[in-house]
Amino acid sequence: MILTIVSAWLTFAYSTPLLNTLEAYGITPFVQYKLMAFILCFYALVLALSQLFNIFKLLAIVLMMLAATASFYMLQYGIVIDPDMVINAFETDPAEASEQLSSRFFITLLMLGVAPSLLLLYVKMPSCNALVKIKQSLISAVCLLSLVVGIAYTSYDDFASLFRNHRDIKYRIVPFNVVSATVSAVSRKLEKPAEFISLGHDAVQTKTSNKPNVMVVILGETARSDHFSVNGYDRTTTPTLIRLLNSGQLQSYKDATSCGTATAVSVPCMFSFLTSDNYSNIARNSSNVLDVLQTAGIDVTWIENNSGCKDVCNRINTLVMNKSRCGEISCYDTDMINELKSWLSNISQDSIIVLHQMGSHGPAYYKRSPQQLKRFFPECESPELTDCTRAEITNAYDNSLLVTDQLISEVIALLRQHDELDSTMMYVSDHGESLGDSGIYLHGLPNWLAPKEQRHIPWIIWPSHTIGVAGSSDNIAVSHDNFSHTLLGYFNVETSLYNESLDLNKKAEKNINASAAP
């Protein structure tokens, strides 16, 4: 009896994300009934087997607590729980994690996790000797296994079609998705590290200027292209960049795509020599473009104002922004300007520096901009985005972009002061963001499921003599695949890793030549 009740609770109490999706996909009620029956029998089978090891209550409580947490965030933000999402959670620092805790979360955890767990602890299990208990558990398990196999066999065509056409379904079955994704993520983490793959030993630079070439890369966070006014957004979120674009000093790629939808994927991917099509975690254990530039004799520095560089900066000079540098618990991105000033004053060779932004990281978008910069009101100041209107969420998000505009413009102004350098600024975001579009919030969905907003990113270049000024590049499709090769091309580094067809410097030259042709 208790086994049946707990199994039913696990199947139906947390089923809203799954059922909503099945309805949205137009799955017939009969197939839905069969799927729910299969899930019920599967959970009952697992719990029956747990009785053999006397861990029934422990397992049930763990599953209920995980399910309560997962179902809350799935309903709150429209996400799915897959291995990449679990890895994102592992790599989220405490400050970021705390921003996603709210009163509604704790109420949900209490009602759907703690309360049924306490009730289960209070219920006394039927007492019997060990042999009888084992016999009963085995009989139950055999019967349930027969039901699971029977339902799967008779529903094979329906289930095969469902999971083939809608791959996300398995990531919406709570708490199965949490357990499955966590096992997969942990197994990745516990894999014996392969020997580090060192690349680019043949990298050689050919100098083309008497002045040091300097590249300042601003690595954005959670910026979506269609919210940059420099790309046509109807709100003035990038006022300074618009003036620079109108005066012909900027190149803005309007059709830019990220490698992934989360920092843990996009950042290692874009600095690697892999592409979005063949990216794997091997990139985090291999030399990246910054390592190769360093091998070629270019000075490389990374300034970190986010939750980490995802192994990209492990072998280069790195400076982390913290309270001692800006006097606040978390630094605004513009606080990195002082560190950049110091760095620029000591340049004596070709150099690159990466400024890794906190950018527009959510859900606490309102915390990313100081009061004096805000211009869009009222803002959403709740971690529960569904408590806010779309307008309030958008206001808070757009205000965060004003900080990015200020950072980019201050970097450009600073580089202009250094006539002794040939300088370029390149801004590119790691991924985009969902702001309630189609009921989806934040980011991190698998590429094959993610809406355009999570991968459509801004990419802006303030060029030196190397890259021709082309204004707003509406018709040129670019992606993170271009990033590493563009850096190699900018510093004129020759290596077998270099792919000229992915170098934006070469694309600019081709466009100029094509325009000049009769």
C-alpha positions, -999 to +999 in steps of 0.1 A: +000+000+000+027+025+010+047+015-021+018+023-043+011+056-027+047+068-028+050+057-065+018+075-074+030+106-056+063+106-075+045+100-108+017+126-105+027+153-079+056+165-101+041+157-135+030+193-145+061+201-166+057+168-185+019+169-189+020+206-201+046+196-228+026+165-239-005+187-243+015+214-262+028+187-286-007+174-292+000+139-278-033+119-277-048+113-242-044+075-247-007+077-252-004+101-223-022+075-201+001+047-212+032+068-206+020+078-171+012+041-163+047+031-175+063+058-153+042+047-123+052+010-126+088+019-132+090+040-100+072+012-081+097-013-094+127+008-083+111+014-049+103-023-045+139-032-052+150-006-026+131-026+000+156-055-005+183-032+008+162-016+035+165+019+020+130+024+008+123+055+029+157+070+023+154+066-014+118+079-015+127+110+005+157+118-017+136+115-048+109+137-034+133+164-024+150+163-058+116+163-076+103+192-056+133+213-065+134+203-102+097+208-108+098+243-093+126+255-116+112+237-146+079+255-141+094+288-131+118+291-160+106+267-187+139+247-185+146+210-189+170+190-167+198+174-188+234+167-180+246+201-192+221+218-170+233+198-140+269+208-149+259+244-151+245+240-115+277+224-103+297+253-117+275+281-104+291+300-076+273+305-042+265+342-050+248+333-083+230+304-067+216+325-039+200+349-065+177+321-076+164+313-041+131+328-032+102+324-008+081+306-034+109+281-039+111+273-001+073+271+001+073+246-029+101+226-013+082+225+020+049+215+005+061+190-022+093+178-006+096+182+032+060+176+041+055+143+023+090+132+035+080+138+071+048+120+066+066+090+052+090+090+081+060+090+105+044+060+088+054+027+102+064+000+077+047-035+082+070-056+104+080-091+093+111-113+094+139-108+069+131-138+047+094-128+043+104-093+035+128-104+008+102-128-006+075-101-007+099-075-023+110-100-049+074-110-058+065-073-061+095-065-082+088-094-106+052-084-110+061-048-116+088-057-140+063-077-160+040-047-161+069-024-172+079-048-199+043-054-209+034-017-213+067-010-231+061-039-255+025-031-263+032+007-266+065+004-285+053+022-316+037+050-297+067+055-273+093+052-301+075+079-321+071+101-291+107+100-280+121+101-315+101+132-325+104+149-291+138+142-276+131+166-247+104+144-232+129+123-212+143+155-197+109+165-184+100+133-165+106+143-128+125+130-108+139+105-134+154+134-153+173+146-122+188+112-114+197+104-150+212+138-157+231+138-124+246+104-129+257+114-164+272+147-152+290+131-122+304+104-145+318+131-167+334+148-137+348+116-123+363+104-156+400+099-153+415+130-168+431+123-202+465+135-207+465+172-216+465+178-253+490+204-261+484+221-295+500+248-316+537+241-311+543+253-347+528+287-340+550+315-354+541+352-356+551+375-385+553+411-373+535+436-396+537+468-376+563+487-357+538+494-330+526+467-306+493+452-318+468+451-289+435+433-288+410+439-260+384+411-260+353+419-240+336+385-233+300+393-227+275+374-206+239+366-214+235+393-240+210+389-268+216+406-301+180+418-306+182+439-274+211+460-287+199+493-302+231+493-323+215+463-340+181+479-345+164+475-311+138+502-306+150+511-272+183+530-267+203+504-248+236+512-265+236+550-269+273+554-273+277+525-297+250+539-319+270+572-322+302+552-331+283+531-356+268+561-373+302+577-376+315+546-393+338+535-365+321+502-355+314+469-372+284+451-358+275+416-369+237+412-367+237+376-376+260+360-350+254+327-333+269+312-301+284+277-298+261+268-269+235+283-246+255+283-214+289+297-203+302+262-194+299+252-231+302+284-251+334+298-235+356+267-238+341+262-273+347+297-287+383+297-275+390+262-288+397+251-324+365+230-324+332+241-339+297+241-325+290+209-346+319+189-332+325+205-298+331+182-268+345+185-233+380+176-247+383+213-254+386+219-217+417+197-216+434+210-246+454+241-256+431+269-267+437+300-288+451+320-259+477+292-252+487+292-289+490+330-290+512+328-258+533+301-276+538+325-305+552+352-281+520+373-276+514+385-240+481+372-227+461+383-197+426+375-184+405+397-160+377+377-144+345+394-132+322+363-136+321+329-119+352+316-137+368+311-171+358+274-175+395+263-178+403+287-206+426+309-185+443+281-165+477+286-181+478+324-186+481+354-163+447+359-146+434+386-124+401+381-105+379+411-096+368+410-059+359+432-030+395+443-025+396+457-060+363+475-062+351+479-026+319+459-032+309+423-027+304+420-065+321+444-089+303+461-118+319+454-151+331+490-155+353+484-124+376+465-148+386+497-165+411+506-138+428+473-143+428+478-180+445+512-176+473+497-156+477+469-181+479+493-211+505+514-194+529+485-193+527+471-228+559+466-247+549+438-271+519+424-290+493+417-264+457+405-258+436+409-227+402+393-221+377+412-199+351+386-187+319+403-178+292+396-153+271+412-181+234+406-179+235+374-158+200+366-144+176+362-129+187+393-108+192+415-138+185+446-117+217+440-098+239+443-129+234+481-133+241+510-108+212+533-100+228+563-119+228+544-152+192+530-151+167+545-174+140+519-178+114+515-151+099+498-132+123+469-129+117+434-118+135+430-085+123+395-077+142+363-083+108+348-092+106+362-127+071+348-131+060+373-104+070+402-127+055+414-159+074+409-191+079+447-192+095+448-157+118+419-167+128+436-199+134+469-181+158+453-157+176+434-185+179+464-207+193+484-179+221+459-176+230+464-212+236+501-205+266+489-184+279+469-213+275+500-235+295+521-210+322+494-207+327+491-244+328+528-250+352+534-221+375+507-234+375+523-269+381+558-254+410+544-234+426+527-264+423+560-284+446+576-258+474+552-267+487+563-300+518+542-295+496+511-299+477+495-328+445+486-310+413+467-316+384+460-293+362+430-299+330+425-280+312+391-282+287+375-259+289+339-247+252+332-253+218+349-253+189+348-230+152+340-228+131+367-211+098+350-210+095+344-247+071+315-251+071+310-214+109+303-213+133+322-191+171+324-186+193+300-208+209+266-209+185+246-231+202+221-254+211+236-288+185+214-306+157+227-283+169+262-275+149+292-290+168+316-312+170+342-283+194+319-264+220+317-293+216+350-312+244+371-298+258+406-304+293+408-319+309+442-322+344+452-334+361+486-331+388+479-358+424+489-361+442+490-395+438+452-398+400+450-401+382+472-426+353+493-411+321+480-427+294+495-405+265+472-398+271+438-413+235+427-419+242+400-445+273+383-430+266+352-409+292+346-382+295+324-352+318+314-323+335+291-349+351+323-363+365+335-330+398+317-325+409+320-361+401+357-362+425+362-332+452+342-350+447+362-381+447+395-362+482+388-348+493+372-380+502+339-363+508+310-386+500+275-374+484+244-388+454+250-365+446+282-384+416+281-408+416+312-431+380+306-441+369+312-405+390+344-401+368+376-400+398+396-410+398+378-443+361+382-446+365+420-443+392+420-469+370+400-493+340+423-488+362+454-495+376+438-526+342+428-538+329+463-532+358+478-552+353+455-581+337+470-612 
